[in-house]
Amino acid sequence: MRIAVLMAAMVLALVSAPAAAARGSAGGHPQDARPVRAAASPAPCNDNAYKFLGPSARWTSTLSWRFRASSVPSSLRSGDVLKVIKKSFKNIVNARNDCGMADNVSATHSYLGTTPRKPAISAAGSCTGTDGHSVIGFAALDGYYAGYTCIWWDASARIVEMDMRLDPAQPWALSLAECSNELMMEALLTHELGHGYGLGHVGENRHGRLTMSVYIDGLCENQEASLGRGDIQGLNALY
């Protein structure tokens, strides 16, 4: 039996009626952790499953983002958090995996520095409107989500913005060596950035070992930081 933590994202289209997809995000409170039957899930390197958010929306330019360093909770150091965020970006754009698969993903990212801007995401976990700036920062998420991601795309399915909101009340671990009944930030960020680049959820019962499955496998667990075959094939299909 594995203890798992629910994850997901919200997406909105810029040029038509708002369209919601794949709701959720990681929740780190005890009432959100639940047992998951993973017996039917193949090993991540043997699982080809992937899904997209929206109409196969993708970045056609570099995802340039800023970090709201002033929002980092006092229990963490902003410089250490930034290192984990950058590492998580690399997990996606460099197709980090333990399957021996080559990096053919053309997606890129660029860190632009800190910002006072807040992610365009409400405390209830909904997208509040694009402002043209991709921001990652901490702010309360009503005690249900540990992190939440929104993307916006235009009529040509070109993603134009990605925001991510992380819950400062969630007990976070920045490394396995220092983890004690906490959620590994790299695991959650890698999953959420998968959403940021256009990947949706795959089902937990049949694909629970993939990064883009609905649940994290448990506390002090970092498996989702390494992509499975389906995760990489989804990115390859977009990039």
SULTA-V876195 format. One line per field, one symbol per residue. psi: psi as a letter, one per 20 degrees, with the letter a starting at -180 (. if undefined). A space follows every 10 residues. Layout:
psi=???
//
This chain:
psi=pqprppqarq qqqhjappoq qmqbrppjqh iipqqpojhi prqhijojqq rqpbmlqrpj rpoprqpmhi ipqiiqphhh ghghghhhgh hghjlprkjj pqojpiqrrp piarqiqqqm prhilqpjpq jjpppprpqq lkjgqhqppq qqrahjkopi qpqpppoiip oqpiqhhjpn lrpohhgghg ghhgghjjqa qqqghikiiq hjrhqqhrql pkhiipqrgh ghhgghhh.
//
